[in-house]
Amino acid sequence: MTRTSRLGRIITTQSSLSYLPIAVVLLFSMMVLFMLFAARSNISPPHVHKPAFELNDEKRGELWTELLSWEPRAFIYHNFLSKEECDHLIKLAAPHLQKSQVVDPRTGKNTFSRFRTSSGMFLRRGQDKIIRTIEERIADVTFIPVEHGEDLQVLHYEVGQKYEPHYDYFTGKFKTEHIGQRIATLLMYLSDVEEGGETVFPSAIFNSSSLPYYNGLSSCAKKGLSVKPKRGDALFFWSLKRNGTKDPTSLHGGCPVIKGSKWSATKWMRVHKFELGNPL
């Protein structure tokens, strides 16, 4: 290597080193600015999120997802709850059941209606460890934060009881302006049903006769896309389209129980955080 080339390398190295203090100062300044911004914005440091459940659970079996429909956007989470979790929710709810009500779209208040003949009650969000685990699991699979969920409603249907087709989103201004719109629903089946009790979507864009269990459905369930209750499974569907408008194909109902009884638990989710203590 010639003296000239060695000199060139020395000059280049020295030039690079001359920029090092400037780079250090800039990096330090950026770190200070970020720390100040984070402190003022109440930003938490990044952390690794640990799911509230494992995909393979000996008590529940393997959790897997079945695409049910795109109109409405509906999915079934098989083996979502264990038998013990189902029994726990039923045990908590059974002593406190009352006749179910519906929301009056004009006033936003709850009222009795012949369209809904089940009995039910609400379990407070985060009420105990098992409920908190279930709610964290819901957030994990739906990507909707726990804080956006309402209290958990447990319902019981006896023979002949039903819930006529309805929308979960609010059609009146009272609820949407004061509390926020419902965007999605997770319906968990806590028991099997001997006959009837299906969840039906009468406006779904789907040929229900193609279902492998079509012949075993009740006449009510054959009027649209239907799901047969199976203990531990959970039905998830969106009430709004991806552009935020109401989805009319999310119309759904609970078919009358023909034989046996039906237990379910519903978690409605809002577009904004749902503050505990707010009227539902």
Backbone as CSV, one residue per row, in Angstrom:
resi,resn,N_x,N_y,N_z,CA_x,CA_y,CA_z,C_x,C_y,C_z
1,MET,0.856,-1.189,0.000,0.000,0.000,0.000,0.895,1.243,0.000
2,THR,0.612,2.201,-0.849,1.421,3.410,-0.963,1.146,4.344,0.192
3,ARG,2.093,5.292,0.387,1.929,6.281,1.452,0.684,7.115,1.216
4,THR,0.396,7.399,-0.047,-0.780,8.229,-0.363,-2.072,7.535,0.036
5,SER,-2.179,6.221,-0.257,-3.410,5.490,0.076,-3.580,5.364,1.577
6,ARG,-2.406,5.134,2.294,-2.500,5.045,3.753,-2.960,6.369,4.339
7,LEU,-2.436,7.458,3.785,-2.815,8.781,4.255,-4.306,9.033,4.015
8,GLY,-4.787,8.553,2.856,-6.213,8.724,2.551,-7.087,7.999,3.550
9,ARG,-6.675,6.775,3.947,-7.454,6.006,4.919,-7.459,6.702,6.266
10,ILE,-6.305,7.259,6.655,-6.213,7.957,7.938,-7.131,9.172,7.955
11,ILE,-7.106,9.924,6.851,-7.947,11.127,6.768,-9.425,10.750,6.823
12,THR,-9.798,9.666,6.095,-11.199,9.214,6.087,-11.640,8.787,7.476
13,THR,-10.766,8.035,8.170,-11.089,7.568,9.521,-11.249,8.736,10.473
14,GLN,-10.327,9.694,10.385,-10.411,10.856,11.256,-11.668,11.675,10.979
15,SER,-12.051,11.756,9.696,-13.265,12.497,9.339,-14.500,11.825,9.929
16,SER,-14.510,10.473,9.873,-15.648,9.736,10.425,-15.727,9.914,11.928
17,LEU,-14.547,9.870,12.585,-14.527,10.024,14.036,-14.958,11.417,14.460
18,SER,-14.716,12.385,13.596,-15.089,13.754,13.951,-16.597,13.923,14.051
19,TYR,-17.365,13.042,13.346,-18.819,13.120,13.398,-19.400,12.343,14.577
20,LEU,-18.577,11.517,15.237,-19.075,10.665,16.304,-19.675,11.452,17.465
21,PRO,-18.995,12.506,17.972,-19.615,13.271,19.075,-20.964,13.871,18.691
22,ILE,-21.079,14.313,17.440,-22.339,14.900,16.987,-23.446,13.849,16.995
23,ALA,-23.107,12.630,16.521,-24.096,11.549,16.485,-24.544,11.171,17.886
24,VAL,-23.580,11.132,18.823,-23.913,10.790,20.209,-24.844,11.831,20.805
25,VAL,-24.545,13.107,20.551,-25.387,14.187,21.073,-26.794,14.104,20.497
26,LEU,-26.898,13.845,19.185,-28.211,13.742,18.550,-29.007,12.572,19.119
27,LEU,-28.331,11.429,19.297,-29.012,10.254,19.836,-29.501,10.516,21.254
28,PHE,-28.645,11.143,22.073,-29.028,11.452,23.445,-30.203,12.423,23.474
29,SER,-30.176,13.413,22.580,-31.263,14.392,22.524,-32.582,13.730,22.153
30,MET,-32.536,12.798,21.197,-33.748,12.091,20.784,-34.308,11.256,21.924
31,MET,-33.416,10.622,22.695,-33.871,9.816,23.828,-34.535,10.689,24.879
32,VAL,-33.956,11.851,25.152,-34.537,12.762,26.139,-35.902,13.252,25.680
33,LEU,-36.001,13.627,24.394,-37.276,14.102,23.864,-38.343,13.018,23.946
34,PHE,-37.974,11.778,23.618,-38.945,10.680,23.685,-39.413,10.450,25.118
35,MET,-38.467,10.507,26.080,-38.832,10.294,27.477,-39.776,11.383,27.966
36,LEU,-39.515,12.633,27.553,-40.403,13.729,27.939,-41.781,13.561,27.322
37,PHE,-41.808,13.171,26.032,-43.091,12.965,25.345,-43.867,11.820,25.971
38,ALA,-43.151,10.724,26.286,-43.811,9.570,26.891,-44.382,9.914,28.251
39,ALA,-43.627,10.718,29.020,-44.094,11.091,30.356,-45.354,11.942,30.274
40,ARG,-45.372,12.883,29.319,-46.537,13.763,29.183,-47.721,13.036,28.571
41,SER,-47.443,12.032,27.732,-48.524,11.317,27.050,-48.953,10.073,27.796
42,ASN,-48.306,9.801,28.929,-48.635,8.624,29.744,-48.482,7.338,28.945
43,ILE,-47.385,7.239,28.178,-47.123,6.053,27.368,-46.408,5.015,28.217
44,SER,-46.911,3.807,28.212,-46.279,2.735,28.967,-45.158,2.130,28.141
45,PRO,-44.116,1.626,28.789,-43.035,0.986,28.039,-43.541,-0.265,27.354
46,PRO,-42.939,-0.634,26.230,-43.395,-1.835,25.527,-43.221,-3.068,26.390
47,HIS,-44.146,-4.017,26.236,-44.057,-5.251,27.000,-44.559,-6.400,26.142
48,VAL,-44.209,-7.577,26.541,-44.645,-8.772,25.824,-46.000,-9.189,26.359
49,HIS,-46.988,-9.297,25.462,-48.337,-9.680,25.877,-48.422,-11.191,25.988
50,LYS,-48.835,-11.654,27.144,-49.003,-13.083,27.362,-50.474,-13.436,27.214
51,PRO,-50.842,-14.279,26.244,-52.248,-14.631,26.061,-52.849,-15.220,27.327
52,ALA,-54.156,-15.022,27.491,-54.842,-15.507,28.687,-55.153,-16.995,28.599
53,PHE,-54.720,-17.654,27.543,-55.014,-19.067,27.393,-54.014,-19.689,26.432
54,GLU,-53.938,-20.984,26.475,-53.129,-21.725,25.523,-54.054,-22.327,24.468
55,LEU,-53.544,-22.465,23.242,-54.378,-23.006,22.178,-54.836,-24.422,22.495
56,ASN,-53.973,-25.185,23.134,-54.340,-26.541,23.518,-54.482,-26.604,25.035
57,ASP,-55.690,-26.812,25.494,-55.976,-26.874,26.917,-56.627,-28.219,27.201
58,GLU,-56.099,-28.941,28.176,-56.620,-30.277,28.459,-58.087,-30.244,28.872
59,LYS,-58.505,-29.164,29.542,-59.884,-29.085,30.012,-60.844,-28.685,28.896
60,ARG,-60.367,-27.886,27.937,-61.244,-27.398,26.875,-61.073,-28.157,25.576
61,GLY,-59.900,-28.688,25.351,-59.585,-29.242,24.050,-58.940,-28.168,23.193
62,GLU,-58.703,-28.477,21.955,-58.023,-27.537,21.064,-58.978,-26.443,20.593
63,LEU,-58.564,-25.207,20.770,-59.349,-24.074,20.290,-59.093,-23.892,18.799
64,TRP,-60.168,-23.874,18.017,-60.003,-23.619,16.589,-61.174,-22.780,16.085
65,THR,-60.915,-22.056,15.010,-61.879,-21.087,14.498,-62.496,-21.573,13.199
66,GLU,-63.811,-21.449,13.114,-64.541,-21.805,11.897,-65.176,-20.548,11.308
67,LEU,-64.855,-20.259,10.055,-65.501,-19.145,9.365,-66.924,-19.555,9.020
68,LEU,-67.885,-18.794,9.522,-69.289,-19.125,9.294,-69.859,-18.350,8.114
69,SER,-69.531,-17.058,8.027,-70.130,-16.214,6.997,-69.338,-14.921,6.861
70,TRP,-69.420,-14.313,5.657,-68.859,-12.977,5.463,-69.941,-11.909,5.504
71,GLU,-71.191,-12.309,5.318,-72.322,-11.372,5.382,-73.441,-12.002,6.194
72,PRO,-73.463,-11.834,7.504,-72.576,-10.987,8.306,-71.213,-11.648,8.515
73,ARG,-70.276,-10.881,9.036,-68.976,-11.445,9.385,-69.147,-12.227,10.687
74,ALA,-69.126,-13.537,10.577,-69.425,-14.388,11.732,-68.465,-15.570,11.778
75,PHE,-68.063,-15.934,12.998,-67.100,-17.006,13.210,-67.520,-17.822,14.433
76,ILE,-67.102,-19.082,14.467,-67.326,-19.918,15.645,-65.968,-20.282,16.233
77,TYR,-65.799,-20.008,17.526,-64.610,-20.444,18.251,-64.976,-21.736,18.979
78,HIS,-64.511,-22.839,18.440,-64.809,-24.134,19.046,-63.922,-24.358,20.271
79,ASN,-64.505,-24.972,21.303,-63.792,-25.247,22.563,-63.289,-23.958,23.210
80,PHE,-64.121,-22.938,23.182,-63.723,-21.646,23.746,-63.765,-21.666,25.273
81,LEU,-64.756,-22.356,25.832,-64.891,-22.479,27.281,-64.765,-23.938,27.700
82,SER,-64.268,-24.146,28.896,-64.230,-25.497,29.454,-65.563,-25.798,30.134
83,LYS,-65.809,-27.064,30.424,-67.027,-27.454,31.134,-67.086,-26.754,32.491
84,GLU,-65.930,-26.669,33.162,-65.884,-26.039,34.481,-66.241,-24.555,34.401
85,GLU,-65.787,-23.881,33.353,-66.117,-22.464,33.182,-67.605,-22.276,32.902
86,CYS,-68.162,-23.149,32.066,-69.606,-23.080,31.784,-70.409,-23.285,33.064
87,ASP,-70.046,-24.306,33.825,-70.765,-24.602,35.070,-70.631,-23.457,36.072
88,HIS,-69.468,-22.825,36.093,-69.241,-21.716,37.029,-70.170,-20.544,36.723
89,LEU,-70.302,-20.197,35.449,-71.173,-19.083,35.066,-72.635,-19.400,35.379
90,ILE,-73.045,-20.632,35.107,-74.429,-21.028,35.400,-74.692,-20.976,36.901
91,LYS,-73.741,-21.461,37.685,-73.903,-21.483,39.141,-74.028,-20.071,39.706
92,LEU,-73.238,-19.137,39.172,-73.315,-17.756,39.644,-74.649,-17.109,39.276
93,ALA,-75.146,-17.430,38.080,-76.327,-16.741,37.561,-77.648,-17.317,38.052
94,ALA,-77.717,-18.625,38.220,-78.990,-19.311,38.476,-79.827,-18.703,39.605
95,PRO,-79.245,-18.333,40.749,-80.084,-17.807,41.841,-80.622,-16.396,41.591
96,HIS,-80.151,-15.733,40.547,-80.490,-14.319,40.358,-81.210,-14.040,39.040
97,LEU,-81.732,-15.073,38.397,-82.382,-14.889,37.102,-83.670,-14.084,37.236
98,GLN,-83.885,-13.206,36.261,-85.115,-12.429,36.172,-85.583,-12.420,34.725
99,LYS,-86.840,-12.103,34.521,-87.386,-12.064,33.169,-86.597,-11.076,32.318
100,SER,-86.216,-11.518,31.111,-85.387,-10.688,30.237,-86.160,-9.488,29.704
101,GLN,-85.395,-8.442,29.384,-85.974,-7.224,28.834,-85.276,-6.863,27.524
102,VAL,-85.857,-5.914,26.807,-85.264,-5.389,25.579,-85.115,-3.880,25.724
103,VAL,-84.310,-3.277,24.834,-84.081,-1.833,24.876,-85.101,-1.118,23.999
104,ASP,-85.787,-0.133,24.566,-86.703,0.707,23.799,-85.868,1.703,22.996
105,PRO,-85.895,1.633,21.643,-85.045,2.510,20.827,-85.369,3.991,20.975
106,ARG,-86.574,4.311,21.431,-86.956,5.721,21.562,-86.412,6.347,22.838
107,THR,-86.436,5.573,23.929,-86.020,6.128,25.221,-84.678,5.603,25.697
108,GLY,-84.247,4.462,25.140,-83.009,3.855,25.593,-83.166,3.066,26.880
109,LYS,-84.394,2.959,27.382,-84.646,2.243,28.631,-85.034,0.794,28.358
110,ASN,-84.809,-0.064,29.359,-85.173,-1.471,29.241,-86.661,-1.656,29.504
111,THR,-87.263,-2.565,28.748,-88.689,-2.825,28.901,-88.977,-4.289,28.583
112,PHE,-90.092,-4.816,29.101,-90.472,-6.200,28.822,-91.140,-6.288,27.451
113,SER,-90.954,-7.444,26.792,-91.522,-7.620,25.459,-91.793,-9.096,25.205
114,ARG,-92.864,-9.364,24.454,-93.194,-10.747,24.099,-92.210,-11.312,23.081
115,PHE,-91.360,-10.440,22.524,-90.377,-10.901,21.546,-89.190,-11.591,22.217
116,ARG,-89.063,-11.386,23.538,-87.959,-12.004,24.269,-88.513,-12.615,25.547
117,THR,-88.488,-13.944,25.623,-89.178,-14.610,26.728,-88.241,-15.401,27.635
118,SER,-86.950,-15.184,27.511,-85.982,-15.885,28.354,-85.891,-15.213,29.719
119,SER,-85.024,-15.752,30.571,-84.688,-15.104,31.839,-83.177,-14.928,31.880
120,GLY,-82.718,-13.914,32.608,-81.283,-13.667,32.613,-80.847,-12.740,33.723
121,MET,-79.542,-12.482,33.770,-78.957,-11.556,34.737,-77.560,-11.180,34.249
122,PHE,-76.971,-10.168,34.881,-75.645,-9.706,34.484,-74.605,-10.038,35.546
123,LEU,-73.455,-10.520,35.082,-72.283,-10.702,35.930,-71.329,-9.550,35.631
124,ARG,-70.888,-8.868,36.675,-70.070,-7.682,36.482,-68.741,-8.018,35.812
125,ARG,-68.286,-7.122,34.984,-66.992,-7.305,34.321,-65.896,-7.418,35.383
126,GLY,-65.089,-8.474,35.274,-64.015,-8.682,36.236,-64.490,-9.123,37.605
127,GLN,-65.668,-9.716,37.678,-66.280,-10.053,38.969,-65.438,-11.034,39.776
128,ASP,-64.858,-12.027,39.124,-63.974,-12.953,39.828,-62.877,-13.417,38.870
129,LYS,-62.001,-14.266,39.361,-60.835,-14.673,38.579,-61.231,-15.403,37.301
130,ILE,-62.224,-16.284,37.389,-62.639,-17.049,36.207,-63.234,-16.120,35.152
131,ILE,-64.065,-15.181,35.582,-64.661,-14.236,34.635,-63.582,-13.362,34.008
132,ARG,-62.613,-12.929,34.806,-61.520,-12.117,34.250,-60.730,-12.907,33.205
133,THR,-60.506,-14.186,33.474,-59.785,-15.026,32.512,-60.562,-15.156,31.210
134,ILE,-61.877,-15.359,31.315,-62.721,-15.472,30.121,-62.710,-14.165,29.337
135,GLU,-62.805,-13.047,30.034,-62.833,-11.744,29.361,-61.499,-11.431,28.686
136,GLU,-60.398,-11.839,29.300,-59.094,-11.656,28.658,-58.976,-12.546,27.423
137,ARG,-59.559,-13.722,27.505,-59.557,-14.635,26.353,-60.365,-14.031,25.206
138,ILE,-61.501,-13.425,25.539,-62.321,-12.766,24.516,-61.517,-11.674,23.822
139,ALA,-60.805,-10.873,24.613,-59.989,-9.798,24.037,-58.881,-10.362,23.156
140,ASP,-58.309,-11.491,23.555,-57.228,-12.100,22.778,-57.690,-12.552,21.396
141,VAL,-58.877,-13.146,21.313,-59.320,-13.695,20.027,-60.035,-12.672,19.157
142,THR,-60.637,-11.646,19.770,-61.380,-10.651,18.988,-60.572,-9.395,18.705
143,PHE,-59.477,-9.189,19.457,-58.655,-7.980,19.352,-59.425,-6.726,19.775
144,ILE,-60.458,-6.915,20.586,-61.207,-5.796,21.153,-60.871,-5.741,22.641
145,PRO,-60.355,-4.619,23.139,-59.911,-4.550,24.537,-61.010,-4.893,25.535
146,VAL,-60.601,-5.465,26.660,-61.538,-5.838,27.720,-62.395,-4.652,28.129
147,GLU,-61.789,-3.459,28.176,-62.490,-2.264,28.651,-63.639,-1.839,27.746
148,HIS,-63.700,-2.379,26.540,-64.786,-2.050,25.615,-65.979,-2.989,25.775
149,GLY,-65.847,-3.982,26.644,-66.912,-4.958,26.822,-67.887,-4.573,27.922
150,GLU,-69.154,-4.874,27.689,-70.169,-4.671,28.718,-70.068,-5.794,29.753
151,ASP,-70.908,-5.711,30.777,-70.997,-6.815,31.722,-71.472,-8.065,30.979
152,LEU,-71.199,-9.211,31.553,-71.536,-10.486,30.920,-72.979,-10.858,31.249
153,GLN,-73.795,-11.049,30.219,-75.190,-11.423,30.448,-75.371,-12.931,30.281
154,VAL,-75.858,-13.579,31.332,-76.147,-15.013,31.286,-77.647,-15.187,31.080
155,LEU,-78.023,-16.028,30.109,-79.428,-16.234,29.762,-79.813,-17.702,29.901
156,HIS,-81.075,-17.916,30.269,-81.612,-19.272,30.378,-82.930,-19.345,29.617
157,TYR,-83.023,-20.326,28.714,-84.231,-20.542,27.922,-84.818,-21.907,28.280
158,GLU,-86.095,-21.918,28.634,-86.805,-23.169,28.851,-87.611,-23.497,27.599
159,VAL,-88.292,-24.632,27.603,-89.057,-25.067,26.426,-90.048,-23.975,26.009
160,GLY,-90.017,-23.635,24.726,-90.927,-22.638,24.174,-90.394,-21.217,24.225
161,GLN,-89.346,-20.980,24.993,-88.825,-19.620,25.109,-87.887,-19.306,23.943
162,LYS,-87.834,-18.019,23.584,-87.153,-17.612,22.352,-86.711,-16.155,22.458
163,TYR,-86.043,-15.708,21.394,-85.728,-14.284,21.214,-85.892,-14.003,19.725
164,GLU,-86.915,-13.231,19.390,-87.208,-12.936,17.989,-86.020,-12.221,17.331
165,PRO,-85.886,-12.317,15.990,-84.776,-11.651,15.295,-84.686,-10.166,15.633
166,HIS,-83.469,-9.711,15.865,-83.221,-8.339,16.303,-81.785,-7.960,15.948
167,TYR,-81.475,-6.694,16.113,-80.108,-6.207,15.931,-79.493,-5.923,17.298
168,ASP,-78.207,-6.173,17.427,-77.522,-5.815,18.667,-77.075,-4.358,18.647
169,TYR,-76.871,-3.796,17.457,-76.517,-2.379,17.411,-77.751,-1.544,17.744
170,PHE,-77.511,-0.341,18.234,-78.601,0.537,18.632,-79.109,1.321,17.427
171,THR,-80.423,1.381,17.303,-81.026,2.122,16.196,-81.443,3.528,16.602
172,GLY,-81.579,3.766,17.899,-81.955,5.092,18.382,-80.736,5.923,18.744
173,LYS,-80.938,7.215,18.938,-79.838,8.131,19.224,-79.421,8.113,20.690
174,PHE,-80.337,7.729,21.582,-80.056,7.851,23.009,-78.801,7.077,23.402
175,LYS,-78.757,5.787,23.060,-77.625,4.953,23.458,-76.343,5.363,22.745
176,THR,-76.436,5.597,21.436,-75.228,5.904,20.676,-74.611,7.227,21.094
177,GLU,-75.442,8.202,21.450,-74.926,9.514,21.831,-74.409,9.542,23.263
178,HIS,-75.018,8.746,24.141,-74.656,8.815,25.550,-73.624,7.759,25.964
179,ILE,-73.653,6.594,25.331,-72.773,5.509,25.773,-71.887,4.986,24.649
180,GLY,-72.357,5.027,23.413,-71.565,4.509,22.303,-72.184,3.276,21.673
181,GLN,-71.934,3.108,20.392,-72.541,2.034,19.618,-71.920,0.671,19.942
182,ARG,-72.751,-0.354,19.872,-72.245,-1.721,19.951,-71.678,-2.106,18.588
183,ILE,-70.506,-2.737,18.599,-69.872,-3.082,17.331,-69.831,-4.584,17.074
184,ALA,-69.819,-5.390,18.141,-69.686,-6.837,17.952,-70.256,-7.576,19.155
185,THR,-70.514,-8.863,18.949,-71.101,-9.714,19.985,-70.384,-11.055,20.026
186,LEU,-70.139,-11.545,21.237,-69.656,-12.914,21.415,-70.702,-13.655,22.239
187,LEU,-71.290,-14.682,21.638,-72.325,-15.489,22.283,-71.730,-16.849,22.625
188,MET,-71.619,-17.127,23.923,-71.019,-18.381,24.387,-72.107,-19.353,24.827
189,TYR,-72.026,-20.568,24.324,-73.014,-21.587,24.669,-72.531,-22.346,25.903
190,LEU,-73.328,-22.281,26.971,-72.949,-22.908,28.235,-73.532,-24.302,28.390
191,SER,-74.402,-24.697,27.463,-75.012,-26.031,27.531,-75.359,-26.505,26.133
192,ASP,-75.509,-27.811,25.994,-76.084,-28.367,24.773,-77.604,-28.230,24.865
193,VAL,-78.276,-28.306,23.721,-79.740,-28.276,23.686,-80.205,-29.498,22.900
194,GLU,-81.108,-30.255,23.491,-81.558,-31.484,22.829,-82.208,-31.199,21.484
195,GLU,-83.055,-30.175,21.436,-83.715,-29.824,20.171,-84.125,-28.359,20.209
196,GLY,-83.886,-27.663,19.088,-84.221,-26.246,19.002,-83.154,-25.387,19.662
197,GLY,-83.497,-24.113,19.888,-82.581,-23.204,20.559,-81.440,-22.696,19.700
198,GLU,-81.521,-22.900,18.380,-80.441,-22.449,17.506,-80.387,-20.915,17.435
199,THR,-79.220,-20.394,17.091,-79.080,-18.974,16.762,-79.208,-18.853,15.249
200,VAL,-80.128,-18.014,14.788,-80.406,-17.928,13.355,-80.177,-16.509,12.851
201,PHE,-79.569,-16.403,11.664,-79.374,-15.133,10.961,-80.260,-15.162,9.715
202,PRO,-81.488,-14.664,9.800,-82.419,-14.782,8.668,-82.051,-13.940,7.455
203,SER,-81.195,-12.921,7.629,-80.826,-12.051,6.504,-79.428,-12.341,5.970
204,ALA,-78.802,-13.394,6.461,-77.444,-13.721,6.022,-77.425,-14.092,4.542
205,ILE,-76.340,-13.709,3.865,-76.159,-14.070,2.460,-75.487,-15.437,2.433
206,PHE,-76.321,-16.464,2.528,-75.775,-17.817,2.677,-76.864,-18.829,2.367
207,ASN,-76.476,-19.951,1.779,-77.413,-21.028,1.492,-77.374,-22.021,2.647
208,SER,-78.312,-21.869,3.584,-78.278,-22.681,4.799,-78.483,-24.167,4.524
209,SER,-79.097,-24.503,3.397,-79.343,-25.917,3.100,-78.048,-26.679,2.844
210,SER,-76.937,-25.945,2.667,-75.652,-26.600,2.435,-74.981,-27.028,3.737
211,LEU,-75.547,-26.632,4.872,-74.971,-27.010,6.156,-75.079,-28.518,6.357
212,PRO,-74.026,-29.152,6.878,-74.069,-30.610,7.062,-75.120,-31.057,8.069
213,TYR,-75.508,-30.158,8.979,-76.500,-30.516,9.995,-77.872,-29.906,9.696
214,TYR,-78.103,-29.528,8.434,-79.344,-28.838,8.057,-80.587,-29.648,8.409
215,ASN,-80.570,-30.942,8.127,-81.759,-31.773,8.359,-82.112,-31.886,9.834
216,GLY,-81.139,-31.621,10.713,-81.400,-31.706,12.142,-81.830,-30.396,12.759
217,LEU,-81.979,-29.349,11.937,-82.376,-28.041,12.443,-83.886,-27.953,12.625
218,SER,-84.311,-27.074,13.513,-85.738,-26.819,13.688,-86.238,-25.992,12.508
219,SER,-87.548,-25.901,12.361,-88.120,-25.129,11.250,-87.724,-23.662,11.343
220,CYS,-87.602,-23.147,12.555,-87.166,-21.763,12.755,-85.750,-21.568,12.237
221,ALA,-84.872,-22.507,12.538,-83.463,-22.384,12.170,-83.242,-22.502,10.669
222,LYS,-84.157,-23.164,9.971,-84.016,-23.338,8.526,-84.365,-22.073,7.747
223,LYS,-84.755,-21.021,8.451,-85.107,-19.763,7.789,-83.887,-18.891,7.504
224,GLY,-82.715,-19.377,7.845,-81.505,-18.595,7.597,-80.267,-19.373,7.994
225,LEU,-79.155,-18.681,8.073,-77.908,-19.288,8.535,-78.020,-19.535,10.035
226,SER,-77.770,-20.768,10.464,-78.012,-21.118,11.865,-76.824,-21.818,12.504
227,VAL,-76.761,-21.684,13.823,-75.728,-22.332,14.623,-76.409,-23.134,15.718
228,LYS,-76.066,-24.412,15.813,-76.614,-25.250,16.871,-75.796,-25.042,18.147
229,PRO,-76.465,-24.840,19.279,-75.728,-24.658,20.533,-74.905,-25.896,20.884
230,LYS,-73.664,-25.667,21.243,-72.793,-26.740,21.716,-71.995,-26.199,22.892
231,ARG,-72.103,-26.867,24.009,-71.441,-26.377,25.216,-69.953,-26.129,24.975
232,GLY,-69.513,-24.928,25.335,-68.106,-24.568,25.202,-67.776,-23.793,23.949
233,ASP,-68.641,-23.856,22.925,-68.400,-23.103,21.694,-68.855,-21.652,21.869
234,ALA,-68.304,-20.767,21.041,-68.669,-19.349,21.101,-68.865,-18.820,19.686
235,LEU,-69.955,-18.112,19.482,-70.273,-17.488,18.198,-69.907,-16.008,18.269
236,PHE,-69.043,-15.566,17.364,-68.634,-14.160,17.316,-69.084,-13.551,15.998
237,PHE,-69.748,-12.394,16.067,-70.148,-11.713,14.831,-70.107,-10.204,15.024
238,TRP,-69.885,-9.515,13.912,-69.818,-8.054,13.905,-71.186,-7.478,13.575
239,SER,-71.582,-6.447,14.315,-72.844,-5.762,14.049,-72.669,-4.619,13.058
240,LEU,-71.426,-4.181,12.890,-71.123,-3.098,11.959,-70.253,-3.616,10.821
241,LYS,-70.365,-2.966,9.679,-69.497,-3.285,8.558,-68.114,-2.704,8.806
242,ARG,-67.168,-3.048,7.935,-65.801,-2.564,8.121,-65.688,-1.057,7.969
243,ASN,-66.656,-0.436,7.281,-66.628,1.023,7.142,-67.349,1.726,8.290
244,GLY,-67.810,0.953,9.285,-68.434,1.533,10.467,-69.933,1.714,10.382
245,THR,-70.538,1.370,9.255,-71.991,1.492,9.123,-72.668,0.224,9.642
246,LYS,-73.942,0.336,9.953,-74.690,-0.798,10.492,-74.834,-1.894,9.437
247,ASP,-74.705,-3.130,9.882,-74.799,-4.271,8.971,-76.167,-4.934,9.121
248,PRO,-77.064,-4.751,8.150,-78.406,-5.344,8.266,-78.392,-6.868,8.245
249,THR,-77.326,-7.470,7.719,-77.274,-8.936,7.695,-76.934,-9.522,9.064
250,SER,-76.636,-8.651,10.047,-76.356,-9.144,11.404,-77.641,-9.415,12.186
251,LEU,-78.788,-9.208,11.557,-80.066,-9.551,12.186,-80.018,-11.007,12.647
252,HIS,-80.379,-11.259,13.903,-80.278,-12.620,14.434,-81.316,-12.834,15.532
253,GLY,-81.591,-14.094,15.814,-82.563,-14.421,16.849,-82.254,-15.760,17.479
254,GLY,-82.920,-16.021,18.595,-82.794,-17.304,19.275,-84.050,-18.118,19.045
255,CYS,-83.926,-19.236,18.346,-85.094,-20.072,18.047,-85.661,-20.689,19.325
256,PRO,-86.963,-20.974,19.342,-87.569,-21.580,20.537,-86.915,-22.916,20.886
257,VAL,-86.740,-23.138,22.175,-86.257,-24.438,22.643,-87.411,-25.429,22.535
258,ILE,-87.172,-26.555,21.892,-88.215,-27.562,21.695,-88.112,-28.669,22.743
259,LYS,-86.879,-29.020,23.072,-86.665,-30.083,24.057,-85.400,-29.775,24.844
260,GLY,-85.489,-29.875,26.174,-84.343,-29.563,27.017,-84.368,-28.107,27.451
261,SER,-83.207,-27.543,27.715,-83.090,-26.132,28.082,-81.785,-25.589,27.520
262,LYS,-81.658,-24.281,27.537,-80.495,-23.633,26.924,-79.922,-22.586,27.874
263,TRP,-78.602,-22.649,28.052,-77.874,-21.639,28.810,-76.851,-20.987,27.883
264,SER,-76.745,-19.674,27.969,-75.758,-18.965,27.155,-75.253,-17.747,27.916
265,ALA,-74.132,-17.211,27.455,-73.569,-15.987,28.039,-73.167,-15.063,26.900
266,THR,-73.562,-13.805,26.997,-73.329,-12.844,25.920,-72.419,-11.716,26.387
267,LYS,-71.436,-11.411,25.557,-70.570,-10.257,25.792,-70.728,-9.310,24.604
268,TRP,-71.339,-8.142,24.866,-71.443,-7.111,23.840,-70.249,-6.181,23.953
269,MET,-69.757,-5.711,22.812,-68.587,-4.838,22.799,-68.903,-3.517,22.120
270,ARG,-68.395,-2.435,22.694,-68.697,-1.083,22.239,-67.544,-0.487,21.439
271,VAL,-67.867,0.573,20.712,-66.854,1.263,19.923,-65.892,2.030,20.821
272,HIS,-66.380,2.460,21.995,-65.543,3.149,22.970,-65.454,2.315,24.245
273,LYS,-64.626,2.739,25.172,-64.558,2.071,26.464,-65.923,2.141,27.141
274,PHE,-66.287,1.032,27.775,-67.560,0.988,28.490,-67.275,1.111,29.975
275,GLU,-67.709,2.221,30.554,-67.456,2.467,31.965,-68.428,1.661,32.817
276,LEU,-67.886,0.930,33.792,-68.737,0.151,34.682,-69.670,1.080,35.443
277,GLY,-70.911,0.651,35.581,-71.898,1.479,36.262,-72.791,2.223,35.300
278,ASN,-72.402,2.271,34.003,-73.266,2.910,33.013,-74.502,2.056,32.781
279,PRO,-75.638,2.667,32.488,-76.818,1.871,32.137,-76.561,1.142,30.834
280,LEU,-76.999,-0.105,30.742,-76.764,-0.900,29.546,-77.726,-0.524,28.439
